[in-house]
Amino acid sequence: MNTIYSALPTPTPLQMGSGAGEMTRVDVFEEIFLVFLALGTLVGVLVVAYTLYNAYKYRDTGDRTDDENLPALGELPTGGGSGKKLFVSFALSAAVVIALIAWTYGMLLYVEDGPDELDEDSVQVDVQGQTFSWTYQYENGLEPGQLVVPAGEPVSLNVTSIDVWHTFGISQERVKADAIPGEHDETWFTADEAGTYEGAIECFELCGPGHSNMKSDLVVYEQDRYEEWVDEQFTLNITLQDGNEERVTSGVDELTLEHTEEDGHDYSYDGSEFENGSITINEIDQGGTYNLTITPEDDSEFEPIEEELDFTGPAEETYTLESPNASSEESGGNNGGDDTGSDQQGGEN
């Protein structure tokens, strides 16, 4: 079967009638539909016209000669011209059908393989189905609550499930992929029109009582706005407070972030970069789990903090710096019994 695939070249955008850029799945299926519609209409018109022509030509006018040899009931007619017309009609029909099958198969191979830049420039998203919702994880570690893609750019999807069978589908983009536990189904699409499409992502496999509500939004941004959105997702705000829940404005030497899996994603900030006990970090370009370390100055009364931070979207975190010299009477009740030295208030996706 792979030999057959390799023998049939994938149609280029020019061959498929695309004036600029690669065709989308919507373009492909619309073109197939229009070709079949046009061909079916042409064949229908020819058949009906030829039938009406013969019905008129060989109509019974009642004008017969006495010696005319008419076929009897049940007798096969003769004088068909050795079947030449029948042979020509079958040959033409076979040629048209074979050409149509080959062209359609080539178009569907393009849908299967995707455009040329799919592996290089496409947005890579892992889609996971679970009863009864969809989750998305981007190649850079982002995990937003909805599928956000750039307009006019190919999007590569790797679809699976963690419980039962689902089917991921976006009708308006003509894309559908099975979500099966333990298996991965790869597909792609390109959205041309920017906008927010509520409930555009659905499950097309009856998966349980919440099946009809297993929907998600598709958000399509123009390229510039999409890049802004990505930058917004990688925004981390960290606030430091003491045991009395007051901002710590001095005594911090350094804050470091080290990615636990990806090399080269380490960030360091000194205490002077904090403003009123808070710092906004927006240069992170990879989501995931980070080791966060807050080191106080040598002459500071605070203890260092070491925490593990799961960063998959815009987040605001608050950490409490504890003083080892503070007595229980001075700090009791203000820290709420928190011995970890950290009060994380979670991130918003």
Phi and psi in degrees as a GROMACS rama.xvg file:
@    title "Ramachandran Plot"
@    xaxis  label "Phi"
@    yaxis  label "Psi"
@TYPE xy
-63.8688  -31.8193  ASN-2
-64.1397  -40.5582  THR-3
-63.9561  -42.6386  ILE-4
-58.8091  -45.5573  TYR-5
-69.4406  -25.2652  SER-6
-78.0255  -16.8044  ALA-7
-105.971  105.264  LEU-8
-66.936  141.918  PRO-9
-70.2433  130.001  THR-10
-60.3195  139.985  PRO-11
-82.9617  164.038  THR-12
-56.567  -35.5513  PRO-13
-67.8405  -42.1677  LEU-14
-64.0142  -28.9958  GLN-15
-94.4001  3.90265  MET-16
91.6773  9.91458  GLY-17
-82.7103  126.107  SER-18
-75.4547  -34.6431  GLY-19
-149.946  130.564  ALA-20
76.0059  176.306  GLY-21
-77.3786  154.164  GLU-22
-77.4071  150.627  MET-23
-91.9913  170.191  THR-24
-60.8228  -38.0591  ARG-25
-60.7943  -44.1464  VAL-26
-59.5002  -44.4877  ASP-27
-62.3579  -50.8176  VAL-28
-69.9594  -32.9397  PHE-29
-66.245  -39.5562  GLU-30
-67.6103  -41.0967  GLU-31
-61.0114  -43.9308  ILE-32
-61.2737  -44.7387  PHE-33
-66.2291  -39.1768  LEU-34
-64.2766  -45.8916  VAL-35
-64.7011  -38.3542  PHE-36
-64.0713  -45.4244  LEU-37
-65.4524  -45.1418  ALA-38
-66.106  -42.5579  LEU-39
-62.9385  -39.5817  GLY-40
-64.066  -43.7016  THR-41
-62.168  -46.5373  LEU-42
-63.1286  -42.4425  VAL-43
-61.9101  -43.3573  GLY-44
-63.3521  -43.9464  VAL-45
-63.8914  -44.0445  LEU-46
-64.5821  -46.9727  VAL-47
-64.0078  -41.9098  VAL-48
-63.8584  -43.464  ALA-49
-67.246  -37.1214  TYR-50
-63.8223  -44.7759  THR-51
-64.8099  -37.7803  LEU-52
-61.661  -47.4029  TYR-53
-68.2986  -35.1251  ASN-54
-63.6775  -36.5434  ALA-55
-76.3345  -42.41  TYR-56
-64.8619  -40.4179  LYS-57
-105.698  29.1603  TYR-58
-70.3005  158.135  ARG-59
-85.9592  108.308  ASP-60
-92.7468  -9.87403  THR-61
79.9267  -0.192032  GLY-62
-98.2938  92.645  ASP-63
-125.464  153.353  ARG-64
-92.3155  160.295  THR-65
-67.7057  -29.763  ASP-66
-96.1207  11.2379  ASP-67
-70.8556  130.733  GLU-68
-89.471  98.8433  ASN-69
-95.674  142.6  LEU-70
-67.4591  142.274  PRO-71
-84.813  166.113  ALA-72
-62.0107  125.116  LEU-73
91.0272  -7.2986  GLY-74
-88.0167  135.425  GLU-75
-72.8141  136.427  LEU-76
-70.9518  153.848  PRO-77
-121.476  174.661  THR-78
81.218  34.6112  GLY-79
-86.6779  6.34096  GLY-80
76.3231  34.3904  GLY-81
62.4377  18.7843  SER-82
75.3661  18.3021  GLY-83
-64.7876  -43.8019  LYS-84
-61.8721  -40.5538  LYS-85
-64.7615  -42.0657  LEU-86
-63.5176  -43.9401  PHE-87
-63.9312  -42.6731  VAL-88
-64.5903  -40.5961  SER-89
-66.5041  -40.6185  PHE-90
-63.7187  -45.1679  ALA-91
-64.2966  -42.4913  LEU-92
-62.7042  -43.1113  SER-93
-63.2532  -41.4084  ALA-94
-63.7732  -42.7493  ALA-95
-65.774  -44.1094  VAL-96
-65.0735  -44.1914  VAL-97
-63.6876  -43.2836  ILE-98
-62.8829  -40.2096  ALA-99
-66.2129  -41.1561  LEU-100
-63.7797  -45.6903  ILE-101
-62.9652  -43.0044  ALA-102
-64.9262  -44.5158  TRP-103
-65.2823  -39.1425  THR-104
-63.9455  -40.1125  TYR-105
-62.9874  -40.1596  GLY-106
-63.7854  -41.8536  MET-107
-70.6287  -28.8981  LEU-108
-64.6759  -37.423  LEU-109
-63.2172  -41.2397  TYR-110
-62.7928  -37.9501  VAL-111
-70.1991  -43.5335  GLU-112
-87.2068  -29.5007  ASP-113
86.735  171.593  GLY-114
-67.9272  168.53  PRO-115
-62.5377  -37.1258  ASP-116
-87.9119  13.8908  GLU-117
-60.559  -43.3023  LEU-118
-80.4007  -23.8511  ASP-119
-91.7356  -52.0903  GLU-120
-109.434  -0.945785  ASP-121
-75.8509  156.573  SER-122
-80.6741  123.742  VAL-123
-97.1747  123.185  GLN-124
-133.636  128.709  VAL-125
-91.4237  123.337  ASP-126
-109.03  131.051  VAL-127
-126.854  125.525  GLN-128
-96.2414  141.553  GLY-129
-153.439  151.87  GLN-130
-67.9101  113.82  THR-131
-131.194  76.9219  PHE-132
-157.968  168.757  SER-133
-116.926  139.623  TRP-134
-121.104  150.602  THR-135
-128.732  133.116  TYR-136
-128.656  120.22  GLN-137
-83.6574  164.335  TYR-138
-61.0685  -28.941  GLU-139
-88.4285  9.7614  ASN-140
93.5752  -3.03714  GLY-141
-68.5702  145.887  LEU-142
-135.687  72.9809  GLU-143
-74.8703  166.307  PRO-144
-82.9346  -3.17442  GLY-145
-146.251  162.923  GLN-146
-85.3875  115.566  LEU-147
-115.467  125.768  VAL-148
-136.412  157.66  VAL-149
-83.4394  145.691  PRO-150
-72.5568  138.695  ALA-151
77.7386  3.55657  GLY-152
-114.237  138.921  GLU-153
-66.6698  142.947  PRO-154
-121.436  124.448  VAL-155
-100.174  127.429  SER-156
-115.137  136.861  LEU-157
-118.267  106.176  ASN-158
-106.554  135.326  VAL-159
-151.73  -177.398  THR-160
-140.503  155.849  SER-161
-109.819  -2.80422  ILE-162
-135.118  -78.9569  ASP-163
-116.478  178.757  VAL-164
-71.1306  132.912  TRP-165
-131.869  170.277  HIS-166
-135.713  115.101  THR-167
-79.7881  130.831  PHE-168
-153.194  144.846  GLY-169
-127.808  101.768  ILE-170
-59.3052  -44.2347  SER-171
-67.4701  -20.0298  GLN-172
-102.761  3.16584  GLU-173
55.7361  42.5821  ARG-174
-123.424  139.889  VAL-175
-154.746  139.048  LYS-176
-149.179  139.205  ALA-177
-72.5006  136.444  ASP-178
-110.518  101.173  ALA-179
-120.635  131.506  ILE-180
-55.7911  131.417  PRO-181
82.2779  -3.57592  GLY-182
-126.642  159.014  GLU-183
-128.631  127.269  HIS-184
-113.07  120.766  ASP-185
-98.1181  135.882  GLU-186
-149.512  -177.986  THR-187
-155.915  165.056  TRP-188
-162.09  163.687  PHE-189
-132.749  118.707  THR-190
-94.4822  126.183  ALA-191
-91.8775  -36.3921  ASP-192
-97.9135  120.898  GLU-193
-69.6339  147.046  ALA-194
154.65  172.001  GLY-195
-107.137  118.631  THR-196
-110.435  97.8661  TYR-197
-72.195  131.322  GLU-198
68.1859  15.9851  GLY-199
-68.886  -27.4016  ALA-200
-94.0175  124.238  ILE-201
-131.742  168.247  GLU-202
-102.24  128.399  CYS-203
-109.203  19.5982  PHE-204
-125.302  124.032  GLU-205
-60.8527  108.516  LEU-206
-118.941  1.05068  CYS-207
146.722  -175.252  GLY-208
-64.4952  -22.4267  PRO-209
-98.7184  16.0226  GLY-210
-57.148  -46.2849  HIS-211
-66.4313  -19.0318  SER-212
-102.026  7.98766  ASN-213
-82.9498  76.5271  MET-214
-127.304  161.117  LYS-215
-149.764  158.119  SER-216
-88.1036  147.534  ASP-217
-111.526  121.999  LEU-218
-113.661  123.002  VAL-219
-115.026  118.24  VAL-220
-108.405  151.029  TYR-221
-62.4932  158.46  GLU-222
-55.3652  -46.4469  GLN-223
-63.3855  -43.2435  ASP-224
-67.6549  -34.2428  ARG-225
-64.024  -43.3127  TYR-226
-63.3967  -37.9164  GLU-227
-63.0391  -41.4753  GLU-228
-61.4556  -42.7427  TRP-229
-60.7135  -43.4223  VAL-230
-62.3205  -37.8136  ASP-231
-65.4402  -34.7692  GLU-232
-68.0279  -31.9301  GLN-233
-93.0103  53.4944  PHE-234
-120.127  122.022  THR-235
-122.809  122.351  LEU-236
-109.95  122.25  ASN-237
-117.327  128.81  ILE-238
-119.27  137.121  THR-239
-110.212  136.351  LEU-240
-137.841  161.43  GLN-241
-95.4727  -171.471  ASP-242
-64.8383  -18.6942  GLY-243
-95.7219  12.3714  ASN-244
62.2034  32.5427  GLU-245
-106.541  146.934  GLU-246
-59.6871  137.579  ARG-247
-93.0914  111.646  VAL-248
-104.02  -4.17374  THR-249
-154.414  165.564  SER-250
95.937  2.08169  GLY-251
-104.119  127.742  VAL-252
-91.367  -45.1501  ASP-253
-157.927  149.099  GLU-254
-126.705  128.527  LEU-255
-125.902  147.744  THR-256
-127.317  126.337  LEU-257
-128.691  121.299  GLU-258
-67.7692  136.249  HIS-259
-79.1845  -16.4643  THR-260
-124.295  -37.4892  GLU-261
-97.5874  121.971  GLU-262
-73.2838  150.537  ASP-263
85.062  4.94667  GLY-264
-115.041  64.5854  HIS-265
-118.298  139.398  ASP-266
-134.427  143.08  TYR-267
-137.951  138.608  SER-268
-139.626  138.442  TYR-269
-93.471  169.743  ASP-270
-62.5734  -25.1426  GLY-271
-68.8638  -14.9965  SER-272
-84.7804  -6.51379  GLU-273
-81.8756  138.467  PHE-274
-118.173  115.107  GLU-275
54.4491  41.1845  ASN-276
77.7737  14.2504  GLY-277
-137.728  148.093  SER-278
-138.591  138.085  ILE-279
-109.112  119.806  THR-280
-107.108  118.528  ILE-281
-130.062  21.5928  ASN-282
-105.432  2.56681  GLU-283
-70.0581  135.259  ILE-284
-124.878  13.3018  ASP-285
-144.91  121.777  GLN-286
-80.2677  172.494  GLY-287
134.02  -157.133  GLY-288
-98.4375  130.018  THR-289
-120.474  147.161  TYR-290
-90.7635  115.298  ASN-291
-101.874  130.692  LEU-292
-128.994  127.478  THR-293
-114.003  115.692  ILE-294
-107.249  119.753  THR-295
-76.9787  164.882  PRO-296
-66.5122  158.499  GLU-297
-59.1862  -37.1331  ASP-298
-94.9956  14.3015  ASP-299
-81.6148  155.928  SER-300
-87.3307  -2.84053  GLU-301
-93.0032  154.891  PHE-302
-91.5761  150.119  GLU-303
-67.8038  157.611  PRO-304
-121.065  133.224  ILE-305
-128.677  117.345  GLU-306
-135.232  160.101  GLU-307
-104.956  123.144  GLU-308
-113.712  122.225  LEU-309
-93.5918  106.755  ASP-310
-115.441  102.359  PHE-311
-126.116  11.0222  THR-312
-179.592  179.202  GLY-313
-56.8106  133.11  PRO-314
-143.437  151.767  ALA-315
-125.952  120.858  GLU-316
-121.406  140.185  GLU-317
-122.09  127.82  THR-318
-120.108  139.719  TYR-319
-101.439  120.698  THR-320
-87.4331  121.366  LEU-321
-98.258  148.058  GLU-322
-102.076  123.011  SER-323
-69.8711  -17.4055  PRO-324
-91.9331  -7.30954  ASN-325
-73.7186  135.192  ALA-326
-77.374  161.181  SER-327
-64.1102  -30.0677  SER-328
-69.8387  -32.747  GLU-329
-79.5327  -34.0685  GLU-330
-106.253  -12.221  SER-331
-63.1821  137.852  GLY-332
88.1643  -25.7718  GLY-333
-84.5554  -29.5328  ASN-334
-92.8501  -3.31471  ASN-335
63.422  26.9881  GLY-336
73.5904  18.902  GLY-337
-85.8048  107.065  ASP-338
-90.7636  -5.74148  ASP-339
-83.5788  -18.9567  THR-340
79.4235  13.0345  GLY-341
-142.642  133.286  SER-342
-123.121  94.4699  ASP-343
-88.141  130.811  GLN-344
-103.651  13.9758  GLN-345
78.2319  161.607  GLY-346
-108.631  152.424  GLY-347
-101.839  132.1  GLU-348
